[in-house]
Amino acid sequence: MKNVAVIGAGTMGNGIAHTFAQTDYKVHLIDVSQASLDKGIATITKNLDRMVAKERITEEDKQRTLKNITIYTSLEAGVEFASLVVEAATENLDLKLKIFQDLDKFCPDDTILASNTSSISITKIAAATSRPDMVIGMHFMNPVPIMKLVEIIKGYSTSQETYDTVQEISEKLQKVPVEVNDYPGFVANRILMPMINEAIETLYNGVAGVEEIDTVMKLGMAHPMGPLQLADFIGLDVCLSILNVMYDGFKNPKYAPCPLLVNMVMAGKMGIKSGEGFYDYSESRKAETVAKMFL
């Protein structure tokens, strides 16, 4: 199984493509936007350059990794010979269902179809195909080339053979696969997102400021970054989407997103990707300056 297709050239997609290509898989990186593909390849190149500078890989490793990646704007052409497809498109149920319906038509009968979804039901995605036993979740963490965890999510019909194959592939990528059952938010986001949401509620209720909340969690709980900084890093729109999936799935008010988060997303304040969230990133991608609205 050496031919892998990755759908979506955004942050997660290009990171997944980078990781497979660096492990000598032949990767077809697919996106409807040529501009997104070009940006994705530029990001991969920049990240490889950083690894070369730190002497983690050689220049030859970098060139080999880049040669292992071919870009496509056509889904049908990109997945024609894929043994494994990893979908990393926007966290939108309707979009994912359409992609998997198309994958079911375009891919060989023995292709495993995986989704990098961070919260959407694998069982629901699998139901859009005629091969639910070969549909599985591969939830990578950001930044993909660095983070070791892969949540492997078994849908209701996912076969043990499919799970075993994906587990083996994850280990070949030098990741640590963890088996998770198919419930909203899985494990990582079911625990993480309520914490982030509670941090936003704490800010919203005036208990403490942005830096103060993050400092308490960094110094008091030994977190590498505070929850508000982490929310900016993930993307506030992504956080909102995951919370809504969990709220809809469990019908439990504890998962209801904070009104402040909802308003920020509606106002286009998405975090690092938009240049502003809880922090201002207009001059640096580091969370060094609190956004003006929270001063």
N, C-alpha and C positions, 0 to 999 in steps of 0.2 A: 504494500500500500504506500506508494510513493507520490501519487498525484493527488494534490489537495487543492480545492477551490475555496477561496475566502470571499464572501459577499459583503461589500462595504469597505471603503478605503479610509474611513474616519479613524479616530483615535484607537478604538479597539481593533478594528479590521486591519489597519496597517501594522499594529503591534503583533497580532496573531500571524499575519503573513510573514513578518520579520522572523518570528520565532520558528515557524516551520521551515522557512528557507535557510535559516542558519543551521538547522539540523539536517540539511541536505534533502528536504522534500522539494519536489517541483511544485511551485505554487502558482495558481492562476488567481490574481487579485481582480475582482469584478466590482464595477460601480457604474451606475448610469451616467455619471458625470466624468468627463475626461479631466476637468479641472481638479476634481477630488482625487482622481487617480494620480495625477501629476504631483499634487500636494502630498499624497500618501507616500509616494516613492521618495520625495524630497525629505520627508520626515524620517523614513527608514534610513536613508543615506546619512542624514545628520546624526542619528542615533548610533549608526555603525561607526561613523567618524569619531564620535565620543568614546566608543569602546576601543578603537584603535589607539587613540591618544592616551587612554588609561592602560594600554598594553594588555587588555583582556582578550583581544583578538588581533590577528595580523592583517595587513593590507590585503593579502591574498584571501583571507577568510571573508573580508568585506566584499571583495569583487565576486567571489563565488556565491555569496548570499544574494547579491543583487542579480546575478545571472540566473539564479533559481526562480526569479519572479517574472512572470509575464502578465501584462495588464490587458483587460478586456472591458468594453462597454456593453457587450452582448452577453446576457446570462446564458443563453443556449450554447453559444460557442465556448464560453468559459468553463462550462461544467461537462462538456461532451465526454471527456475521458477521466473524470474525477472518481477516485475511490472513496473519498471523504469530502463533504462540503461542510464548511463552518460558516453559518450565517451570522453576520455582525452588523446588521442594518439598524436603523432607528428603532427605539423601543416603542413600537406601535403595533398592536395586535393585527389590525386589518392588513397592514403592509406585510407582516411576517406570514400571515395565512396565504396571501397572494404569492409570495416568494416560494413558499413550500409547495403550493399547488403547481407552480411552474417547474420547480426542481423535480417533482415527481414525474412530470412529463418529459423533461429534458435529460435527466441523469440515467446512466445505466441501471439495470434492475438491482444490481448488488451494491450500489452506492449507499453509504451511511450518510444520513442527513442530520447534522448537529446544529443547534442554535446556541449562540452566546448570550441569549436573553438573561437579564438579571432578575427577572421576576415573573414573566408570563408563563402560563402552564404549558409544559411540554406535551401533556396529554391532548390539550386543545390544538396545539400546533400539529401534532402527529395525525389528528383526525382529519386534517385537510389533505392527507396523502393516502395512497393505497398501500403504503408500507409502514404502518405505525410501529411495527416491531423493530424498524431500522432507524427510528427517529429518537434523538437523545439530546440532552443539554450538555454543553461544554462551556461553563461559565468561567472565563479567564478573569484575572484581576489586573487592574491598571496600575503601573505600566507593565504590559504583558511580558516583554523580554526580561524583566527583573523579578516580578512577583512569582512565587513558586506554586501557589495554590491554583488548582482547577476543581471547581465543584462539578461533579458529573451527576446529572439529574436523570433518573429513570422515570419515564412516563408510565402510564398504566399498562401499556402494551410493549414497552421496550424489552427486547429479548436479552437473555443473559449473554449470548454470543456478541451482540452489539455492545453491551456494556464492557465485556472483557476486552474487546478490540480497542475501544476508546480508552480504556484504562492503560492498556499496553502502549498506545500511541502517546498518551500524556506522559508516561514514564520515559519514553524515548526523547521527549522534548525536555527532559530533566525537570519536569514539574511533579508536584505531589497531588495525585488525584484523591478526592474524597467523595465517597458515594453519598448522595442525598436523594430523598424522595420528593415527589412532585407536589409541593404545597406553595402557596403564594410567598414570594420572597426567598424561598429555599432556606438556607441557614444564614449565609453571610448578610444578606439584606434584611432578613426578618429580625436580626439582632441589631444591625448597624443603623438602619433607617429610623427606627423609633428613637434611638439615641440622638441622631442628628436632628430629628423633628423636635425632640425635647429641648435640645440646645437652642433651637430657633424660638420655641415657646418661652424659654427662659429669657432670651433677649427681648422678645415681643412684650413680655410682662414687666420688663424693666428691672429684673433682678440684678443684672450685671451687663456690662458692655461686651462688645465683640472680643477684644483682646483679653479681657478678664475671664470670660467663659473658656476661651481656648487655652489660656495659661493654666487655669485650674485643671483641665483635663490632661494637658501635657505634663505638668509637674506633679500633679496629684495622682494621676492614673497611669503615668508613663506611656501615654499615647505619643507616637512620633509627630503627629499634627493634631491640632484641635478640631472638634467636630464642625465648626463653621468654616474653617479653612478647608477641611476635607470635602464639605458640601460644595464649595466653590470649585475644587479640583475635579470632583465627579461631574458637576454640572447641576445647577439647581433645577433645571427642567427634567433631568433624569431622576433626581431625588423625588420630585413631585410625581412623576409617572409611576415610580415604584411604589410610593406610598398609596397612590390611588388604586393600583392593582391589589395591594394587600387589603386596603379598606373595602374594596368591592368584593374581594375573595372571602374575607373573614366576617364582614359586616360588623366589625368591632370598632367602636369609636376611638380606641386607643391608637389606631392607625390613621386617623383623619389628619390630613396635612394642616399645619399651622397656617392661619390666614396670611401671615407675613410672607411665608414661602409662596403661597398662591399669588399674592400681589406682586412680588418681585419677579416671578416668572412672566406674569402678564405684562409687566413693564419692560421686559427684555433684559433684566438683570440676571444673567445665567451663571455668573462666576467667571473663571479664567477665560472661557471661550468667547465671552462677550466683552471682556475687559473690566467688568465690575460685577461684584456680588456683595458679600459681606466685607470684602476688601477691594481696593482699587488697584487694578493691574495695568493701568495706562503707561506706566514707566517701567514696571518689572513684573515678571510672572510669579515672583515670590510674594507671599502674603505679608507685606511690610507696612502697608498703609491702609488703615480702616476707611471704608467708603464714607463719603461725606454725610450721607443720610444717617449714619450711626455715630457721628461725632457729637 
